[in-house]
């Protein structure tokens, strides 16, 4: 009862298919599909194998048939020769039989008639011209070229029918036909791909003897061109293994081939006696040079790599040397080669210097080819202690990449492209200076400096030591490292050219002016960095952080000078600031006394130039609402003399500072005179100002309490023992002469009329005359 109730309650259970059955059905269907697919794949595999086997069998059959066809062709040629020789034998046999039959049939009484009558067949056979033509035919059929040439040459000299002035006869026409056949056979011999030089010369001599000199000359040049192509094709696959030196091998192959061809042409055709042949050799040689240039361009490394520059330098060096060797043979190819190769060298130089800009200014760029163990790294790394290491790394990269480029150049590249190389180094150094200027404080787009939008300065040089380190690195590159590298290259140029008379004279006369002009522009590029540093330093001294000027005309309008006759407080602060900067410069620019003197002299001069050009300062004196006092004029003159004495005392070139101070004093005297103050009656003598300025320096050095600085002009304090002594570079008395300065007299704040830039010139470039 219970089971029946369950059946009634779940009547659908019997219609459910078990999962195991479903799995077995699907599994069987899948297996069948896979088996069927495998069978089809196996059938396809068998079909492919059968097809490959058939193709292989047919290919072998094709090769066998081709070989049999070639053999058959040779057999046909031999058969033609055999038939020709057999025909000649049959003709000889017929002539002999006819002759014997005639003798046998001739009777004694008919002797006289036989002598009178003409028998055409025997006369035709015994004709010497016919015999000669038959002999030539036989020799040509047997390809006995030398014998045929000798026989035809002898016949042409001896037979009057073959002279050039004789009208064309049947015999001469037949002779010329056989001569054309001989020419064809000689041409076939000369055009064989596997012919050796001796066989070629033999065939060409034969062509010359039969009057086909132009064809022979063309075949000679074609032979050497073809042999050169074969050797180059065999060499080209190995170019990638020697990217620096493969042009040397190529140039040797090409120019040696040209030399041999020219010698053979002169020996066989007498080029001196026949200009047409020599002109063809020159034209052919020019085409070969064009081919060489194209090969070098196609197989060289990418143009921006140092390998490409080295390959181009070696190619130019070797090719010009080979061109010089070929000149005695009448081949002047130097100008053509330079015209063809110059654009490629210029392109390689340009792309290498573009790579240099990326390596220098993109600090994330790396170049594994640069040697980090160079002496430049040791010298420039000294500035990393006082500055940002990234900026020092930029300077190191500059010298390493420039040195790497210079090392790839040969002396003939320097001779022909030296000016271009110097120009690109100058452009690179100028961008390097702009890059350093961006690291100085106060830089903005209003400064008129070229923007380096694609370069990012990681950190600014905020402290004096960091800024001086940037100046020191740039100056070291300009004054020491670059001249040292360049002089090596230019000396190499002069030494290697010494054995070549005119070339050596040209090098000695042109190298020095070229470097002098380059040096002058390099110094001007460094001036931008130095002048910008001086500008920012002086402005930071004159203006407070709030933008107020510390060097105000009110100092001379309201303040009363004390009895100690000290300079005004801003100039006392200037003296202290220059002392501190001199101490820092002595540490950061150790061994760079020349740069220290020029920088500190320029700073002193810049203050006076700023004062001379500050119209707001002079407007206060010219304003009649502001009362003037003679004591104010006296204080201003004392400040100017004090500034001059600072430069004199520290050993700076002070003459230019003195000249600018005189301009300021004269302008002030003129304004005060126009306002009714007589300088002659109210001012002490000139000697008084000089002595007062010297006395003020002594008091400041002694640390007088009356000369102490107020807080608003306070500079960073150094240790007490340093305050007792001024730490400034000493200078010889000779430096006081005006020759040590080339300051500009233009009243422009941008000019930064400065100490002599002759002090910056590297002694490496000094002429013996100077």
Secondary structure, DSSP 8 states (H G I E B T S, - for coil): -HHHHHHHHTTTGGG---HHHHHHHHHHHHHHHHHHHHHHHHHHHHHHHHHHHHHHHHHHHHHHHHHHHHHHHHHHHHHHHHHHHHHHHHHHHHHHHHHHHHHHH--STTHHHHHHS--HHHHHHT-HHHHHHHHHHHHHHTT-HHHHHHHHHHHHHH-GGGSTTS---HHHHHHHHHHHHHHHHHHHHHT-TT--HHHHHHHHHHHHHTT-HHHHHHHHHHHHHHHHHHHHHHHHTTGGG-TTTHHHHHHHHHHHHHHHHHHHHHHHH-TTT-HHHHHHHHHHHHHHHHHHHHHHHHHS--TTSHHHHHHHHHHHHHHHHHHHHHGGGT---HHHHHHHHHHHHHHHHHHHHHHHHHHHH-TT---TTS-TTSHHHHHHHGGGGTS-HHHHHHHHHHHHHHHHHHHT--HHHHHHHHHHHHHHHHHHHHHHHHHHHHTBTT--GGG-----TT---S--B-SHHHHHHHHHHHHHIIIIIHHHHHHHHHHHHHHHTTTSHHHHHHHHHHHHHHHHHHHHHHHHHHHHHHHHHHHHHHHHHHB-TTS-BSS-THHHHT----TT----HHHHHHHHHHHHHHHHHHHHTTT-HHHHHHHHHHHHHHHHHHHHH-HHHHHHHH-TTS---HHHHHHHHHHHHHHHHHHHHHT---HHHHHHHHHHHHHHHHHHHHTT--HHHHS--HHHHHHHHHHHHHHHHHT-GGG---GGG------HHHHTS-------GGGGSGGGB-------TTT---B-GGGGS-GGG--S--
